[in-house]
Every structure is written in C-alpha cells, then in structure tokens.
Amino acid sequence: MPESIQNTGSAVAAGSASDADLLAQTAIAVRAAGSALRDRFGDVVRHQTREELIRALAANDDVSLGVLRPRLALLRPDARWVEEELEGGALPPGEWWVVDPAEGNVNHLHGLPEWAVTATLVRENQPVLTAVHLPLTGETYTALVGAGAHLDGRPLRVSKTTDLGLSLVATSQARPDEDEEIVRRIGSSVTAMLLDALVVRTSVPATLHLLNVAAGRIDAFWQFAGARADLLPGALLVTEAGGRISDAEGRPWTPESESFLAAAPGVHANAVATLSR
C-alpha cells in the first residue's frame, strides 16, 4: 500500500478514530514528510548571515509542513496547531498538534545525519501519542499513553543500569541565543556529570537523545529550558518505555518547568543529586 493517508473510513475523516488508529496514521504522515526532507538532504547549505540561515531553515520547515499539516488536520479537524516550535509553557485546553517539521534542522543544513520529523497529539496538556521518524535510517519511533513505546513495532525499554558511574548520559542546547545564566548552568551541569558519569554526550537535537533513552542506549538525558516540540515526544516515549521524567531537581516535569531530566529508574536519583549540587 502506498505511503499515504490510508482510507480508514469515515471515522478518521470525521476525527473520531481511536487513539491507536490515530497513531498509525500519524506515523504514516511523519514518514511522508521525512521523505520530502530526505530528498533535500545532501551538501552543506552555505550561508553567510543569520538571515540566510533563517531562510534556509524556514524552507525545510515549509516543505515538511506542506506534507504534514494537511494530513494531521484530516485526522483531527478540531485540533489546534502550535505555530511556533520553539515555544514552551502550558497550552490552552483542548487538543493540539505539537509538531517539529525538521527536528535538528540545523544539522540537516550542515549535512549531518541527526535530524527527524515529529508529531505529538496533546490533549488537555498531556501528550497522548507521538511519532518520530528518522528519514536517513527509515526508523519510526511511536508511543501511545498506556500502550508502550515502540521502534517499528518492537517494544522499547529503558536501561537497567543502576550505577551513574557506569552510565552514558547526554545533554543538549535547547535553542540558540540562550541567556547567560542558562548557558553557565549548562556548562556547570556538564562539568558535574563529567565527574560523576562514565561518558557525557553533548549535541542537538534533544529528541534523538530521548529516543536513545527510551531504547536503553543512553541512561539519562537532561536539558535546561526547552520547547514543547523538542521535549514532549521524547517525554512520552521514555515514560512509556519505563523511564522516569522530572525536572533537574526531581520535581514533576511540565512544559512550564525550567529544566528537564529523563532517566532510567536506577540512575534517576543520582542524576538529580548530580544536577542539583
């Protein structure tokens, strides 16, 4: 069957499909958008000014959204759309599509392979389902509340590691042009983790690290500040894979929190202790 919105009957068209059906169709949508981005991937896109960079980023977003948005709108006609992918904070009541049409867009422009397409349905400020597609590997990660996290249909589970000193951990820069206080906090946290963990990875985007936490490849990920679009997909995947989500001080995380931590249960408390000192 072609990679397109399948005819699942009037239920989907009317926006009344089950969440499991919605997830299946959302996965098809992110794969289609990813294919369009893959066709644009290759040589480094040269830019001499910030304005040229912004235009190149927007061009990628537009291509992906041109595929993604109409498909998701068909699935949930009444769901609203988060227009700014770098925004954080709580959403108004109801259903929202939180989408990153080119997660890791700057990597795409630099010819680096770490980028993806994500779509998450949020209901009353809780992520209900998410699909993340990595076009260069063909992998699709999905999660549905209460139904687990999967990679191409195979269940995911977080690491069983219990020793932070044996852990591979990671962090990411939430966005360009962070204020000095956050930049210094990032630097201090990396230093602390370099002292306490086995190895620290630092790169963008956040979502790809969180996929690895959900798959048990990385034991913990943290970030200061952050946007809904780069944290909600991974938060749901990690939770459904058996991981723990909090802020860096161990308090319950919400999109309004000033920090984020996702970890295997066995190292969560030690990660909090390291990040809190």
C-alpha positions, -999 to 999 in steps of 0.1 A, spaced: 0 0 0 15 34 -9 29 56 19 -1 80 22 -31 86 44 -50 53 41 -87 51 37 -98 40 72 -133 50 67 -155 80 78 -143 77 114 -108 91 105 -123 117 82 -146 128 110 -118 129 135 -133 101 157 -108 73 152 -93 56 182 -60 68 195 -43 37 183 -56 43 148 -46 80 150 -11 69 160 -8 46 130 -19 74 107 4 99 124 33 76 118 24 75 81 23 113 80 57 118 96 72 93 72 58 111 42 71 144 55 105 128 62 107 115 26 103 151 14 131 163 36 153 134 27 151 145 -9 166 179 1 194 164 21 230 163 9 256 190 6 261 217 32 237 246 26 261 276 27 250 308 45 269 340 53 244 358 75 218 349 102 191 360 77 203 335 51 204 307 77 168 316 89 156 314 53 172 280 47 157 267 80 123 280 70 125 265 36 130 230 51 101 236 75 78 247 47 85 216 27 78 193 56 48 211 68 33 211 33 31 174 36 25 170 73 -1 197 82 -29 187 58 -26 150 68 -28 158 105 -56 182 100 -76 155 83 -70 132 112 -82 157 139 -101 185 122 -108 202 156 -73 200 170 -54 233 170 -19 237 158 11 251 177 25 276 153 59 283 170 80 252 175 104 269 200 77 280 224 73 264 258 48 266 286 13 252 291 -12 250 262 -48 262 264 -75 235 270 -83 211 242 -64 191 216 -32 204 200 -8 191 174 28 199 186 50 193 156 86 198 147 87 195 109 125 193 109 138 185 144 176 191 141 171 213 111 205 230 116 221 195 113 202 189 81 216 221 66 251 211 76 249 177 60 248 159 94 225 129 98 209 137 132 175 151 123 139 139 123 103 147 119 80 146 149 43 149 156 26 147 190 -10 150 199 -15 168 232 -49 166 250 -56 188 280 -18 195 283 -9 158 283 9 141 254 -14 113 242 5 99 212 37 107 193 55 96 162 91 104 154 106 94 120 144 93 112 144 95 74 180 85 69 176 53 88 140 47 80 132 42 117 99 53 132 95 56 170 60 57 184 43 59 218 7 58 230 -3 65 265 -9 32 283 2 12 253 40 14 255 68 28 233 79 11 201 105 12 173 90 0 141 66 -22 162 92 -36 185 87 -27 222 112 -3 238 125 -5 274 149 19 292 182 8 306 185 -14 337 216 5 348 218 14 385 253 30 386 256 65 373 294 60 373 288 34 345 263 54 326 263 71 293 244 104 297 236 133 273 225 169 272 215 193 245 213 231 239 176 240 238 179 268 213 204 294 200 209 327 219 201 314 254 207 340 281 240 339 300 225 324 332 212 293 313 245 290 293 265 289 326 241 265 341 246 242 311 283 244 315 282 237 352 260 206 347 282 192 321 312 195 344 293 178 372 282 150 350 318 146 337 328 140 373 300 115 381 290 97 349 311 75 327 307 94 294 288 126 286 274 134 251 265 169 241 247 175 208 215 186 193 186 178 189 171 167 222 146 143 206 173 120 193 189 116 227 155 109 242 149 81 216 181 66 228 170 68 265 137 51 256 157 24 237 180 18 266 211 30 247 216 61 269 209 61 306 199 97 312 193 130 294 189 165 308 183 199 294 178 234 308 149 255 293 135 238 262 104 239 240 74 217 238 83 203 204 117 190 214 107 175 248 71 162 246 78 134 220 107 121 240 90 125 273 61 103 262 85 77 246 107 75 278 77 73 301 60 45 281 94 27 279 96 26 317 118 56 324 114 85 348 107 121 339 112 151 362 129 184 363 166 185 372 158 188 409 135 158 409 102 176 408 73 166 384 80 180 349 56 201 329 61 221 298 64 251 321 94 237 340 128 254 337 147 221 334 141 185 322 155 151 331 147 117 316 165 87 331 164 50 337 148 45 371 180 30 385 201 62 380 174 89 382 180 98 419 218 100 414 213 121 383 191 145 403 218 147 430 245 155 405 225 182 387 213 198 419 246 204 435 
